[in-house]
Amino acid sequence: MLQPSTLQFLNDLKKNNNKPWFDENRKAYEAAKQDFAAFVDKIIGLFGKKDPSIAHLKAKDCLFRINRDIRFSKDKTPYKTNFGAFINAEGKKSMTAGYYLHVAPGESFTGGGMWMPPADMLAKIRQEIDYNLADFKKIINAKKFKTTYGSLSVEEGQLLSRVPKGYEPDNPAAEYLKHKSFIGVLNISDAELTGNLLTAKIVNAFETLQPLNTFLNNALQ
């Protein structure tokens, strides 16, 4: 579980997203960051027994910087108001499928998969789904997957209105070929973040997602 002080820091940062305040509260930031990092290390240690490909990782390989890149953004607030970690065998900058944890008061979630892959990678995934539809449907229709994630998450703008070029409209995989992302998302309440069941919930979420990640990464090989 995370410390209530970690959530409090993020709440305070959201209200005071400026460098002078951040500098004055750097000790609180460092404590919150360390709390989050320690939790990520714990998750890696536990889930690494199920997915050996990530067992070598440390939190520092997975955590995103809190500083925002504001060079091309109209929003000039300097800091993110969340902690995020992408747990992937190749590290946080990898383009392959992995596991994600996002902590922000009132907006926390976990899950993973592949979010908006480049066109060449997306084409390979679509081809794999077309060739092995039965295997893909077995993964996302599994009772555990549906209980945990419901279905593949679809954000606004991440679904084509028609099947991509090269596929017939009546293709049996048509509804999945329209996807631009292949992710599962499980929301986490603030109470759960500081509760004793958080670790088990996230490890279970990652275990449930593992077959999908394996399918997606195999498609890229």
Backbone hydrogen bonds, N-H to C=O, Kabsch-Sander energy under -0.5 kcal/mol:
donor,donor_aa,acceptor,acceptor_aa,energy
2,L,193,L,-2.9
6,T,3,Q,-1.5
7,L,3,Q,-1.1
8,Q,4,P,-2.3
9,F,5,S,-2.1
10,L,6,T,-1.7
11,N,7,L,-2.4
12,D,8,Q,-2.6
13,L,9,F,-2.7
14,K,10,L,-2.0
15,K,11,N,-1.1
16,N,12,D,-1.1
18,N,16,N,-2.2
22,F,18,N,-2.1
23,D,19,K,-3.0
24,E,20,P,-1.9
25,N,21,W,-1.4
26,R,23,D,-1.1
29,Y,25,N,-2.0
30,E,26,R,-2.9
31,A,27,K,-2.1
32,A,28,A,-2.2
33,K,29,Y,-3.1
34,Q,30,E,-2.3
35,D,31,A,-2.0
36,F,32,A,-2.4
37,A,33,K,-2.8
38,A,34,Q,-2.6
39,F,35,D,-1.7
40,V,36,F,-2.3
41,D,37,A,-2.6
42,K,38,A,-1.7
43,I,39,F,-2.2
44,I,40,V,-2.6
45,G,41,D,-2.3
46,L,42,K,-2.0
47,F,43,I,-3.3
48,G,44,I,-2.3
49,K,46,L,-1.1
50,K,47,F,-1.6
51,D,47,F,-2.4
54,I,51,D,-2.0
55,A,52,P,-0.9
57,L,54,I,-1.6
61,D,58,K,-1.8
62,C,59,A,-2.0
63,L,59,A,-2.1
64,F,84,G,-2.3
68,R,78,P,-2.7
70,I,68,R,-0.9
73,S,70,I,-1.1
76,K,74,K,-0.8
80,K,66,I,-3.5
83,F,103,V,-2.3
85,A,101,L,-2.2
86,F,62,C,-2.2
87,I,85,A,-0.6
87,I,99,Y,-3.4
88,N,86,F,-0.8
91,G,88,N,-2.4
92,K,61,D,-2.1
94,S,91,G,-1.7
98,G,113,G,-1.6
99,Y,87,I,-2.3
100,Y,111,G,-2.8
101,L,85,A,-2.2
102,H,109,F,-2.8
103,V,83,F,-3.1
104,A,102,H,-0.6
107,E,104,A,-3.2
108,S,188,I,-0.6
109,F,102,H,-2.0
110,T,186,L,-2.3
111,G,100,Y,-1.5
112,G,184,G,-2.0
113,G,98,G,-2.3
114,M,182,F,-2.4
116,M,114,M,-0.6
122,L,118,P,-2.8
123,A,119,A,-2.2
124,K,120,D,-1.4
125,I,121,M,-2.1
126,R,122,L,-2.6
127,Q,123,A,-2.1
128,E,124,K,-2.2
129,I,125,I,-2.4
130,D,126,R,-2.3
131,Y,127,Q,-2.4
132,N,128,E,-2.6
133,L,130,D,-0.6
136,F,132,N,-2.1
137,K,133,L,-2.9
138,K,134,A,-1.9
139,I,135,D,-1.4
140,I,136,F,-2.1
141,N,137,K,-1.8
142,A,139,I,-0.8
146,K,142,A,-2.6
147,T,143,K,-2.4
148,T,144,K,-2.1
149,Y,145,F,-3.3
150,G,145,F,-0.9
150,G,146,K,-0.7
151,S,149,Y,-2.2
153,S,183,I,-2.9
158,Q,155,E,-2.0
160,L,178,K,-2.6
167,Y,164,P,-1.6
171,N,168,E,-2.0
174,A,171,N,-2.4
176,Y,173,A,-1.5
177,L,173,A,-2.2
178,K,174,A,-1.1
179,H,176,Y,-1.3
180,K,158,Q,-2.1
181,S,158,Q,-0.6
182,F,114,M,-3.2
184,G,112,G,-2.3
186,L,110,T,-2.9
188,I,108,S,-2.5
193,L,189,S,-1.8
194,T,190,D,-1.1
195,G,192,E,-1.4
198,L,195,G,-1.1
201,K,197,L,-2.1
202,I,198,L,-2.3
203,V,199,T,-2.5
204,N,200,A,-2.3
205,A,201,K,-2.0
206,F,202,I,-2.5
207,E,203,V,-2.5
208,T,204,N,-2.3
209,L,205,A,-1.4
210,Q,206,F,-1.4
212,L,209,L,-0.6
213,N,209,L,-2.2
214,T,210,Q,-2.5
215,F,211,P,-2.2
216,L,212,L,-2.7
217,N,213,N,-2.7
218,N,214,T,-2.3
219,A,215,F,-1.6
220,L,216,L,-0.8
220,L,217,N,-0.6
221,Q,217,N,-0.6
221,Q,218,N,-0.9
